Amino acid sequence: MHDWPSATVQALPGILQDLRARNLCTGHISSSTGRVVAPARTPTTPPPTTSPTTPPPTNGGGSCTATAAKGQEWGDRFNVTYTVSAPGGWAVTVYPNTGQSIQSSWGASRNGTTFTGSGSSSFGVTYYKGSQNLSWTPTGICSPR
C-alpha cells in the first residue's frame, strides 16, 4: 500500500497557505471543460484597527461581545479562543491579517470567517501565521442573530 494519498492530503493546507501568501491563485479544474478556472474574487473587509487585547466593538445594542485570547503557538500556526457573551444566537466574524488563514476551528459552526452559535460560550480557531504580521491576533466582531 502506498502512503502518497495521505501524505498529499496532509501537505495541501500548507501548499494552499503558501500560494495565498504569495498572492497566487489556487483555482480549480472545471469538471465540464477540463480547464483551469480561477476563483471568483470577492472584496474583503480590512481588519479592524482595534488592538487584539481590546474587546472589539459591538453592534451598538451591547447584547453581544466577543473577546480573543491567543493560546498555543507553533512554528507556522497558533490558536485563538474567542469567548462570546450573548443572551441568544450570535455570529462572530474574525479578521485574519494579510497572509494569515484559518486552518481549523472547533466549538461553533463556520462559514468562511464567520462563526455562529448561541448563548454565552467559547470557540477556537487555529490560524496559519502567514508571511506578514506574525504576532497579529485576529479580533472578532460579534452580532446578535
GIDA-V741354 format. One record per residue. RES is the residue in one small letter. PHI is phi as a letter, one per 30 degrees, with the letter a starting at -180 (none if undefined). OMEGA is omega as a letter, one per 20 degrees, with the letter a starting at -180 (999 if undefined). Layout:
RES&PHI&OMEGA + RES&PHI&OMEGA
This chain:
m&none&r + h&d&r + d&c&a + w&d&a + p&d&a + s&d&r + a&d&r + t&d&r + v&d&r + q&d&a + a&d&a + l&e&a + p&e&r + g&d&r + i&d&r + l&d&r + q&d&r + d&d&r + l&d&r + r&d&a + a&d&r + r&c&r + n&h&r + l&c&a + c&d&r + t&d&r + g&h&r + h&a&r + i&c&r + s&d&r + s&d&a + s&d&a + t&c&a + g&i&a + r&c&r + v&d&r + v&b&r + a&d&r + p&d&r + a&d&r + r&d&r + t&b&r + p&d&r + t&c&r + t&d&a + p&d&r + p&d&r + p&d&a + t&d&r + t&d&r + s&d&a + p&e&r + t&d&r + t&c&r + p&e&a + p&d&r + p&d&r + t&c&a + n&d&a + g&j&r + g&d&r + g&i&a + s&c&a + c&a&r + t&b&r + a&b&r + t&b&a + a&c&r + a&b&r + k&d&a + g&c&a + q&e&a + e&b&r + w&b&a + g&e&a + d&c&a + r&a&r + f&a&r + n&c&r + v&b&r + t&c&r + y&c&r + t&c&a + v&c&r + s&c&a + a&a&r + p&d&a + g&b&r + g&d&a + w&b&r + a&b&r + v&c&r + t&c&r + v&c&a + y&b&r + p&d&a + n&d&a + t&e&r + g&j&r + q&d&r + s&b&a + i&d&r + q&c&a + s&a&r + s&a&r + w&a&r + g&i&r + a&a&r + s&d&a + r&b&r + n&b&a + g&i&r + t&c&r + t&c&a + f&c&a + t&b&r + g&a&r + s&b&r + g&i&r + s&d&a + s&a&r + s&b&r + f&b&a + g&b&r + v&b&r + t&c&a + y&c&r + y&d&a + k&d&a + g&i&a + s&c&a + q&b&r + n&h&a + l&d&a + s&c&a + w&d&r + t&c&a + p&d&r + t&d&r + g&b&r + i&c&a + c&c&r + s&b&r + p&d&r + r&c&999
